[in-house]
Amino acid sequence: QVQLEESGGGLVQPGGSLRLSCAASGRTFDIYTMEWYRQPPEKQRDFVARVNRVGSTTYGDSVKGRFTISGDFAKNTVDLQMTSLKPEDTAVYYCYAYAYGGKNYWGQGTHVTVSS
């Protein structure tokens, strides 16, 4: 089993920046990718960004050029640096890990509110 714990959410003004962090514990040596998803109020959960063990990154179209994901698989952490935040970035942000064997793990989520 893998446990994921997010931190760093909060309230930020439009145009501002925020950094989210996620720490994994447990059977972490099985983890191949660490990712971020988000779920705006009353909407579905959507993909934000992914990083894998070899350092490859992928981003959702709505965050390209504004968000940067970075992973440290030796420390079992993944960060999401968010810049030029917009009100539509308001959501609960979830950390996700995919492990060998098709195992999926989710964190509890951290709230991000972009508002003036």
JOLIN-V919105 format. One line per field, one symbol per residue. ss: DSSP state (@ for helix, = for strand, . for the rest). burial: # if it has 16 or more other ideal C-beta (glycine too) atoms within 10 Angstrom, else .. A space follows every 50 residues. Layout:
ss = ???
burial = ???
//
This chain:
ss = .======..===.....=========.@@@=========.....====== ==....===.......======....======....@@@.=========. ..====...=====..
burial = .#.#.#.##..#.....#.#####...#..#.######........#### ##......#...#...#####.#..#######..#...###########. ....#.#.##.###..
//
